[in-house]
């Protein structure tokens, strides 16, 4: 997503971990004031995921998702514009990112919990479009959590009929549909509606077209922690640094960052006086993992447990502190839309 001085896909000066105030070439939507971009934030948190709705946003209901997951269409290993309906340039970007993820191993810092970190990487996804964004799978049936501004910047821009293409760390491409969007918390849920098979698997289905459905796959996922992190608790962040160098004096300069990057840091508490459920302008959570434009929606995970404790969302351009959506907001949002 575009850069901003408050809430956006995360940014910092290059390279990790030095923090330098960044200069951008133009004022973007994420730099605009609340009045300019969000004239009336409609509360959309009273929405349940209901299996037979096809992922449509639904009104409040006592019904929770059924134990049997919805069917997922099979995508061929070789995707075409006819299948994705993407523009030629967007299709090329999708292929480039997927190829990198298939060809290269994401580098993981050596810690005492490296096994936990690998599971976090496996569950992380990148948005296929140019303006980047990150997400994380939180259920084996393909429920994906990200920041709301990675899906749409405003209520006017939000369209639940628009399907998003994402790519797992393995290079597996999935098509998703937004099933919950909460701009106040800056959170959104996506559901996988079509998927390639995991790279390297063999199923005897080489068809170049989308088939009706596939047996229920088990996507790599991580789960929410049982409690918030403690102050200074060690974290990791797995995110998708943007491909363009926004500190360069001219447009089009590439960063040459990996498609996925793992950084380490600590939980630094919450912004004083900020409602931890309101991340619409800037995330309430503070952390110091390295991030860059494109990290919005990146999972923040406790190193000791491998459990999700937050999502990166933004940074404070006055202090250089990274910001995010905290455990309490994640839990409230997931309790409303997935169930406790």
C-alpha positions in Angstrom: 0.0 0.0 0.0 1.1 3.6 -0.4 3.4 5.3 2.2 2.3 7.8 4.8 3.5 9.6 7.9 1.0 7.9 10.1 -0.9 4.7 9.1 0.3 2.8 6.1 2.3 -0.2 4.9 5.2 0.1 7.1 8.2 2.1 6.2 11.7 2.9 7.3 14.8 4.0 5.7 16.9 1.5 4.0 18.7 -0.7 5.0 17.6 -2.6 8.1 17.8 -1.6 10.9 18.8 2.1 10.7 15.9 4.5 11.2 15.9 7.6 9.1 13.0 9.9 8.4 11.8 9.2 4.9 10.9 11.7 2.2 8.2 10.8 -0.3 7.5 12.3 -3.7 3.9 12.9 -3.4 1.1 13.1 -0.9 -0.9 9.9 -0.9 -4.2 8.8 0.5 -2.7 7.5 3.7 -1.2 10.9 4.3 -4.6 12.7 4.0 -6.6 13.7 7.0 -9.4 11.7 8.4 -11.9 14.2 7.1 -10.5 13.9 3.6 -10.4 10.2 3.4 -12.8 8.8 5.9 -15.8 11.3 6.1 -18.0 8.8 7.9 -16.6 5.5 9.0 -19.5 3.1 9.0 -19.3 0.5 11.7 -19.1 -2.9 10.0 -17.9 -5.0 12.9 -21.3 -6.8 13.4 -20.7 -9.2 10.6 -20.5 -13.0 10.8 -18.8 -15.4 8.4 -21.5 -17.8 7.2 -20.5 -20.7 5.1 -23.2 -20.6 2.4 -22.9 -16.9 1.7 -19.9 -17.2 -0.6 -18.0 -14.8 1.6 -20.5 -11.9 1.4 -20.6 -9.5 4.4 -23.6 -10.5 6.4 -25.6 -8.8 9.2 -25.3 -9.9 12.8 -26.4 -13.5 13.5 -26.0 -16.1 16.1 -24.8 -18.5 13.5 -21.1 -19.2 13.4 -19.1 -20.8 10.6 -20.0 -24.5 10.2 -17.5 -27.2 10.9 -17.5 -28.3 7.2 -15.5 -25.7 5.3 -16.8 -24.3 1.9 -15.4 -25.9 -1.2 -12.4 -24.3 -2.8 -11.9 -24.1 -6.6 -8.7 -25.7 -8.0 -6.4 -23.4 -9.8 -3.9 -24.8 -12.4 -0.2 -24.5 -11.7 0.1 -22.3 -14.8 -2.1 -19.2 -14.4 -3.2 -17.1 -17.3 -4.9 -13.7 -17.7 -8.1 -15.6 -18.8 -8.2 -17.3 -15.4 -7.1 -14.4 -13.1 -8.8 -11.5 -15.1 -5.8 -9.4 -14.1 -4.2 -6.8 -16.4 -1.1 -7.8 -18.2 1.2 -5.9 -15.9 -0.5 -7.2 -12.7 -0.3 -10.7 -14.1 3.5 -10.3 -14.7 3.9 -9.0 -11.1 2.0 -12.0 -9.7 4.2 -14.4 -11.7 7.4 -12.7 -10.6 6.6 -12.8 -6.9 5.4 -16.4 -7.1 8.5 -17.5 -8.9 10.8 -15.8 -6.3 9.0 -17.5 -3.5 9.3 -20.9 -5.2 12.9 -20.4 -6.1 14.3 -18.9 -2.9 14.2 -19.8 0.7 13.1 -17.0 3.1 16.0 -16.3 5.5 15.1 -16.8 9.1 17.3 -15.3 11.9 18.8 -18.0 14.1 17.1 -18.1 17.5 16.3 -20.7 20.1 12.8 -21.1 18.5 13.7 -21.3 14.8 11.1 -24.1 14.3 8.3 -21.8 15.5 9.6 -19.1 13.1 9.4 -21.4 10.1 5.7 -22.1 10.8 5.1 -18.3 10.9 6.9 -17.8 7.5 4.9 -20.7 6.0 1.6 -19.1 7.1 2.5 -15.6 5.7 1.2 -14.3 2.4 1.9 -11.4 0.1 -0.6 -9.5 -2.0 0.1 -10.0 -5.7 -0.5 -6.4 -6.8 2.3 -3.9 -7.3 1.4 -1.8 -4.2 2.2 -4.7 -1.9 0.8 -5.7 1.5 1.1 -8.7 3.7 -1.3 -11.1 5.4 -1.3 -14.2 7.5 -3.4 -17.4 7.5 -5.0 -18.1 10.8 -7.1 -21.3 10.1 -6.4 -24.4 8.0 -9.4 -23.9 5.8 -7.9 -20.7 4.5 -9.1 -17.8 6.7 -6.6 -14.9 6.2 -6.1 -11.9 8.5 -4.7 -8.5 7.2 -5.1 -4.8 7.7 -8.3 -3.3 6.4 -6.3 -0.6 4.4 -4.6 -3.4 2.5 -8.1 -4.3 1.1 -9.5 -0.8 0.8 -8.5 2.7 2.0 -12.0 3.9 2.7 -15.6 2.9 2.8 -16.1 4.4 -0.7 -13.3 2.3 -2.1 -14.4 -0.9 -0.3 -16.1 -3.5 -2.6 -16.7 -7.0 -1.2 -17.2 -8.3 -4.7 -13.6 -7.6 -5.7 -11.4 -10.7 -5.2 -7.8 -10.4 -4.1 -4.9 -12.6 -5.3 -2.3 -13.5 -2.7 0.7 -15.8 -2.6 1.8 -18.0 0.3 5.5 -18.1 1.2 5.8 -21.4 -0.7 4.7 -19.7 -3.9 1.2 -21.2 -3.8 -1.2 -18.7 -5.4 -4.7 -18.3 -3.9 -7.8 -16.2 -4.8 -9.6 -14.7 -1.9 -12.8 -12.9 -1.0 -13.2 -10.3 1.8 -15.6 -11.5 4.4 -15.1 -8.9 7.1 -13.7 -5.4 6.9 -13.3 -3.1 10.0 -11.6 0.2 9.2 -11.7 1.4 12.9 -9.6 -1.5 14.1 -7.8 -1.6 10.7 -8.5 -5.3 10.3 -10.0 -7.5 7.5 -10.6 -11.1 7.0 -10.3 -12.9 3.7 -11.4 -16.4 2.7 -9.6 -18.5 0.1 -12.1 -19.4 -2.7 -9.6 -20.9 -5.2 -6.2 -22.3 -4.8 -3.2 -23.9 -6.5 -1.9 -27.0 -5.0 1.2 -26.7 -2.7 4.3 -26.5 -5.0 5.8 -29.9 -5.4 2.6 -31.9 -4.7 1.3 -34.3 -7.3 -2.5 -34.9 -7.7 -2.9 -36.0 -11.3 -4.9 -32.8 -12.2 -2.8 -31.0 -14.8 -5.8 -29.3 -16.4 -5.0 -25.7 -17.5 -8.5 -24.6 -16.5 -10.1 -24.0 -13.1 -11.9 -27.1 -11.9 -15.0 -27.1 -9.9 -13.5 -27.8 -6.5 -10.8 -29.6 -4.7 -10.8 -31.7 -1.5 -10.5 -29.6 1.6 -6.8 -28.5 1.7 -5.0 -27.7 4.9 -3.3 -24.4 4.5 -0.3 -23.5 6.7 -1.5 -21.3 9.6 -0.7 -19.9 13.0 -3.0 -19.1 15.9 -3.6 -16.1 18.2 -1.7 -16.1 21.5 -3.6 -16.7 24.7 -2.6 -13.4 26.2 -1.0 -10.1 25.2 2.8 -9.9 25.0 4.8 -8.6 27.9 6.7 -5.4 27.7 10.0 -5.9 25.8 8.9 -9.5 24.8 10.9 -10.7 21.8 9.0 -10.6 18.5 9.5 -11.5 14.9 7.8 -9.8 11.9 7.4 -11.5 8.5 6.6 -8.9 5.8 6.7 -8.0 2.2 9.0 -5.0 1.6 7.9 -2.9 -1.3 9.9 -3.1 -4.5 10.4 0.6 -5.1 12.9 2.8 -3.2 10.7 5.6 -1.9 13.8 7.5 -0.6 15.3 7.8 -4.1 15.4 11.2 -5.7 13.6 9.9 -8.8 10.8 7.3 -9.3 11.4 3.8 -10.4 14.5 3.0 -8.4 14.2 -0.6 -7.1 15.0 -1.7 -3.5 16.1 -5.3 -4.4 14.6 -6.5 -1.2 13.5 -10.1 -0.9 9.8 -10.7 -1.5 9.5 -11.8 2.1 11.7 -10.6 4.9 12.0 -11.8 8.5 13.0 -9.2 11.1 13.3 -9.3 14.9 12.5 -6.8 17.6 10.5 -6.3 20.8 7.0 -5.3 21.9 7.2 -1.7 23.1 3.7 -1.3 24.7 0.9 0.9 23.5 0.7 4.5 22.6 -0.3 6.6 25.7 -3.9 7.7 25.6 -4.8 5.9 22.4 -7.8 3.6 22.3 -6.3 0.2 21.5 -9.4 -0.7 19.5 -9.0 2.3 17.2 -6.2 2.0 14.7 -7.8 3.9 11.9 -5.2 6.7 11.8 -2.2 4.9 13.3 -1.7 1.6 15.1 -1.9 1.7 18.9 0.7 -1.1 19.3 4.4 -0.1 19.4 7.3 -2.4 18.3 10.8 -2.0 16.9 11.0 -4.8 14.3 12.4 -3.5 11.0 9.7 -2.9 8.4 9.3 -1.1 5.0 6.6 0.0 2.7 4.6 -3.1 2.0 4.7 -4.6 5.5 1.1 -3.6 6.5 -0.7 -6.7 7.6 2.6 -8.5 8.5 2.2 -10.8 11.5 3.9 -9.9 14.7 4.7 -13.1 16.6 6.1 -13.9 20.0 9.4 -15.6 19.4 9.0 -17.9 22.4 5.7 -19.4 21.4 5.3 -18.7 17.7 1.8 -17.3 18.4 0.3 -14.2 16.8 0.2 -11.1 19.1 -0.4 -8.3 16.6 -0.2 -7.1 13.0 2.1 -4.4 11.8 0.3 -1.5 10.2 2.1 1.8 10.3 4.8 4.0 11.8 5.2 7.2 13.7 7.2 9.6 11.5 8.0 11.8 14.6 9.7 9.0 16.5 10.4 6.3 13.9 8.5 3.8 16.2 6.8 1.1 14.3 3.1 0.8 15.0 0.5 -2.0 14.7 -2.8 -3.5 15.7 -2.6 -5.1 19.1 -3.6 -8.4 20.6 -6.8 -7.0 22.2 -8.1 -5.6 18.9 -7.3 -8.8 17.1 -9.0 -10.9 19.7 -12.2 -8.7 19.8 -12.3 -8.8 16.0 -11.9 -12.5 15.7 -14.3 -13.2 18.5 -17.0 -11.2 16.6 -16.4 -12.8 13.2 -14.9 -16.3 13.8 -16.0 -17.0 17.3 -14.0 -17.3 20.6 
